[in-house]
Amino acid sequence: MNILIEEYTAEDMKRITAIYNEGIEDREATLEVDIKTVEEVESWLSGKSPRHKTLVAKNPEGLLLGFATLNVFNPRDCYDGVADFSIYIKRSYRGQGIGRALLRELEKTAKDQGFYKLVLSTPDQNESSKKLYQKAGFTLVGTYKNQGRIDGKWVDITVMEKML
């Protein structure tokens, strides 16, 4: 699949929100449970520092297929070179290499922005994400047991990292 990856614009916000909400509904990629409005997602993304980029993946016709975003790992100065990140793919396009393409570009972008390490937290049952990150060279740090609750059930969180 031919994929164009670029920084997001305000015109992408409605589609980014829809994809993020699919991730919430599917209960695999996030511990969020409340559907977000366009305004809430816009506030999240526009409130980031210029270093914490958000990228979108589009097909040649301009359809937004997924997005990836660099997030603050910890606001303390000593963690300035570490970024957390998120990747969300439109439900009907998952498993087609879009996440892998976004991750490659996000790693380049993170390095260009002065980050030396990427970290992630994913629900332990999200096997497809863990496989993607392992193939991309991320190593397992550990598992937080009973880290959060979704629909009344405890969820374990897998933590992984990669030096850039």
C-alpha positions as CSV (number, residue, x, y, z in Angstrom):
1,M,0.0,0.0,0.0
2,N,1.3,3.4,-0.9
3,I,1.3,5.6,2.2
4,L,2.0,9.3,2.6
5,I,3.1,10.3,6.1
6,E,3.1,14.0,7.2
7,E,2.5,16.2,10.1
8,Y,-1.1,16.6,11.0
9,T,-3.1,19.7,10.2
10,A,-6.3,21.1,11.6
11,E,-8.2,19.6,8.7
12,D,-7.2,16.1,10.0
13,M,-8.7,16.6,13.4
14,K,-12.1,15.0,12.8
15,R,-10.6,11.9,11.3
16,I,-8.0,11.6,14.0
17,T,-10.7,11.8,16.6
18,A,-12.7,9.1,14.9
19,I,-9.7,6.8,14.8
20,Y,-8.8,7.5,18.4
21,N,-12.4,6.7,19.4
22,E,-12.2,3.4,17.5
23,G,-9.2,2.6,19.7
24,I,-11.2,3.5,22.8
25,E,-14.2,1.4,21.7
26,D,-12.1,-1.7,20.9
27,R,-10.6,-1.7,24.4
28,E,-7.2,-2.9,23.1
29,A,-4.9,0.2,22.6
30,T,-5.7,2.5,25.6
31,L,-7.2,2.5,29.0
32,E,-9.4,5.4,28.1
33,V,-13.1,4.5,28.2
34,D,-14.9,7.7,27.4
35,I,-15.3,8.7,23.8
36,K,-13.6,12.0,23.0
37,T,-14.9,15.0,21.2
38,V,-13.0,16.7,18.4
39,E,-12.4,19.6,20.8
40,E,-10.8,17.3,23.4
41,V,-8.5,15.7,20.9
42,E,-7.6,19.1,19.4
43,S,-6.8,20.4,22.9
44,W,-4.5,17.3,23.5
45,L,-2.6,17.6,20.2
46,S,-2.4,21.4,20.0
47,G,-1.2,21.6,23.6
48,K,2.0,19.7,22.9
49,S,5.4,21.3,22.6
50,P,6.8,21.7,19.1
51,R,9.1,18.7,19.7
52,H,6.2,16.4,20.4
53,K,5.0,15.9,16.8
54,T,1.9,14.2,15.6
55,L,2.1,12.4,12.2
56,V,-0.7,11.1,10.0
57,A,-0.7,8.3,7.4
58,K,-2.9,8.9,4.3
59,N,-3.5,6.9,1.2
60,P,-3.0,8.5,-2.2
61,E,-6.6,9.7,-2.2
62,G,-6.0,11.6,1.0
63,L,-7.9,9.2,3.3
64,L,-6.4,9.4,6.8
65,L,-5.6,5.8,7.8
66,G,-3.8,6.3,11.1
67,F,-1.8,8.7,13.3
68,A,1.1,8.6,15.7
69,T,2.1,11.1,18.3
70,L,5.1,11.8,20.5
71,N,4.1,12.5,24.1
72,V,5.8,13.8,27.2
73,F,7.2,10.8,29.2
74,N,7.8,12.9,32.3
75,P,7.9,16.7,32.6
76,R,11.0,16.7,34.7
77,D,14.1,18.1,32.9
78,C,16.1,14.9,33.5
79,Y,13.7,13.0,31.2
80,D,13.9,15.6,28.3
81,G,15.4,13.0,25.9
82,V,12.7,10.4,26.5
83,A,9.4,10.4,24.6
84,D,6.3,8.2,25.1
85,F,4.3,7.6,22.0
86,S,0.9,6.4,20.7
87,I,-0.1,4.9,17.4
88,Y,-3.7,4.4,16.3
89,I,-4.8,2.8,13.0
90,K,-8.3,3.0,11.4
91,R,-10.0,-0.2,12.3
92,S,-10.6,-1.3,8.7
93,Y,-6.9,-0.8,7.8
94,R,-5.2,-2.5,10.6
95,G,-2.7,-5.3,9.8
96,Q,-1.7,-3.7,6.5
97,G,1.7,-2.2,7.5
98,I,0.4,1.3,8.3
99,G,1.5,1.1,12.0
100,R,5.0,-0.1,10.9
101,A,5.3,2.8,8.5
102,L,4.2,5.3,11.1
103,L,6.5,3.9,13.7
104,R,9.5,4.1,11.3
105,E,8.8,7.7,10.6
106,L,8.0,8.5,14.2
107,E,11.4,7.1,15.2
108,K,13.1,9.4,12.6
109,T,11.1,12.4,13.8
110,A,11.9,11.7,17.5
111,K,15.6,11.5,16.7
112,D,15.4,14.7,14.7
113,Q,13.7,16.4,17.7
114,G,16.5,15.4,20.0
115,F,15.0,12.3,21.7
116,Y,17.4,9.4,22.4
117,K,14.8,6.9,23.6
118,L,11.2,6.0,23.0
119,V,9.0,4.2,25.6
120,L,5.5,2.8,25.3
121,S,2.8,1.3,27.5
122,T,0.2,-1.0,25.9
123,P,-2.4,-3.2,27.4
124,D,-0.9,-6.6,27.9
125,Q,-3.5,-8.4,25.8
126,N,-2.7,-6.2,22.7
127,E,-0.6,-8.9,21.1
128,S,-0.5,-7.3,17.6
129,S,1.0,-4.1,19.0
130,K,3.6,-6.0,21.1
131,K,4.7,-8.0,18.0
132,L,5.0,-4.8,15.9
133,Y,7.2,-3.2,18.6
134,Q,9.4,-6.3,19.1
135,K,10.0,-6.6,15.3
136,A,11.0,-2.9,15.4
137,G,13.6,-3.5,18.0
138,F,11.8,-2.5,21.2
139,T,12.7,-4.5,24.3
140,L,10.4,-5.5,27.1
141,V,10.9,-3.5,30.3
142,G,8.2,-5.3,32.3
143,T,4.6,-5.5,33.1
144,Y,2.5,-3.4,35.5
145,K,0.0,-5.8,37.1
146,N,-3.5,-4.5,37.6
147,Q,-2.5,-1.0,36.3
148,G,-6.0,0.1,35.4
149,R,-9.6,-1.0,35.0
150,I,-11.7,-1.2,31.9
151,D,-15.3,-2.3,32.2
152,G,-14.8,-3.4,35.8
153,K,-11.8,-5.7,34.9
154,W,-8.2,-5.2,35.9
155,V,-5.8,-4.7,33.0
156,D,-2.0,-5.4,33.0
157,I,0.2,-3.0,31.0
158,T,3.3,-4.0,29.1
159,V,6.1,-1.4,29.1
160,M,8.7,-1.4,26.3
161,E,11.6,0.8,25.2
162,K,14.0,1.5,22.4
163,M,17.2,3.5,22.3
164,L,17.3,5.6,19.1
